[in-house]
C-alpha cells in the first residue's frame, strides 16, 4: 500500500452551508450539527476571554444615579439608597466592581 495515498486522496466535496434555509441560524443551528448556546459558547476560551474583557471594562466605568428635574434637565444624586448599593457595596460578599462584572458576564 502506498503510504502517500491517504495524504493525497481526493476528498468529499464540502457541504453548501448557504442552502440550509432562511432561518437556519436561529436557535444555535450550525453546519457541523453541534448546538451553540450560552453554556457551550462560554466553554470556548476565545469567547470566555472576550466576555471577560468586556465585563471588566464596563464594570470599571463610573456609575451614577440621576434624577430628572422639572425643567427637563437631570442632576446626580449621591444620597439615593440605590446609589449606595450600586456604587459602594451591593452585598457583603461582593464589591461594586465584582457585582457589575458578574451582571455583565451572566
Order of alpha helices (4+ residues) and beta strands (2+ residues): alpha-alpha-beta-beta-alpha-alpha
